[in-house]
Amino acid sequence: MVSCSTLDAEIKSELKHGRTCDASKLVGIKLGERSLEKNIIKIVFDRGSYLYHGRVKALADGARSSGLQF
């Protein structure tokens, strides 16, 4: 499988702060790219008890923009 976080070297160099919607969107984009490299196209997004807004929504939007299907 794949993983991604704001602590990854590729992402950390592009961010000033890791706790923003912009950071979440960037993580989503990188997660989508890494998933597609491994031929993972369709995923299930479990947001748990978190509302679908803010950083959770930004992460999902970033992953969708990379081509992942939810």
Wavefront OBJ file of the C-alpha trace (Angstrom):
o trace
v 0.000 0.000 0.000
v 1.025 3.657 0.115
v 1.418 6.317 2.766
v 2.116 10.013 2.880
v 2.398 12.752 5.495
v 3.645 16.291 5.945
v 6.853 14.834 7.390
v 7.916 13.379 4.016
v 10.941 15.185 2.608
v 9.215 16.025 -0.719
v 6.286 17.669 1.014
v 8.097 19.233 3.960
v 10.315 21.258 1.645
v 7.259 22.847 -0.010
v 5.473 23.875 3.215
v 5.976 26.476 5.895
v 3.455 24.897 8.286
v 2.084 21.361 8.257
v -1.268 22.002 9.878
v -3.136 23.828 7.110
v -5.638 23.015 4.378
v -2.924 23.677 1.800
v -0.725 21.045 3.426
v -3.616 18.575 3.479
v -4.331 19.145 -0.195
v -0.663 18.613 -1.062
v -0.626 15.366 0.941
v -3.748 14.245 -0.931
v -2.132 14.984 -4.276
v 1.044 13.074 -3.399
v -1.023 10.198 -1.992
v -2.969 10.032 -5.250
v 0.204 10.030 -7.324
v 1.775 7.257 -5.247
v -1.413 5.212 -5.410
v -1.627 5.470 -9.184
v 2.020 4.364 -9.471
v 1.001 1.126 -7.743
v -2.092 0.769 -9.971
v -4.474 1.618 -7.142
v -7.293 3.569 -8.775
v -10.325 3.135 -6.547
v -10.243 3.723 -2.785
v -12.586 3.997 0.188
v -12.211 7.159 2.247
v -13.073 6.617 5.913
v -13.065 9.937 7.701
v -13.946 8.351 11.039
v -15.596 10.747 13.442
v -14.262 13.833 11.649
v -16.672 16.105 9.786
v -16.172 16.396 6.049
v -14.814 19.935 5.942
v -11.541 21.778 6.381
v -8.425 19.644 6.218
v -10.333 16.379 5.706
v -12.083 17.836 2.649
v -8.823 19.340 1.358
v -7.095 15.938 1.550
v -9.941 14.260 -0.342
v -10.037 17.001 -2.978
v -6.288 16.682 -3.509
v -6.531 12.923 -3.935
v -9.411 13.300 -6.402
v -7.462 15.856 -8.425
v -4.695 13.269 -8.843
v -7.147 10.834 -10.399
v -8.228 8.609 -7.522
v -11.827 7.468 -7.482
v -13.716 7.331 -4.195
l 1 2 3 4 5 6 7 8 9 10 11 12 13 14 15 16 17 18 19 20 21 22 23 24 25 26 27 28 29 30 31 32 33 34 35 36 37 38 39 40 41 42 43 44 45 46 47 48 49 50 51 52 53 54 55 56 57 58 59 60 61 62 63 64 65 66 67 68 69 70
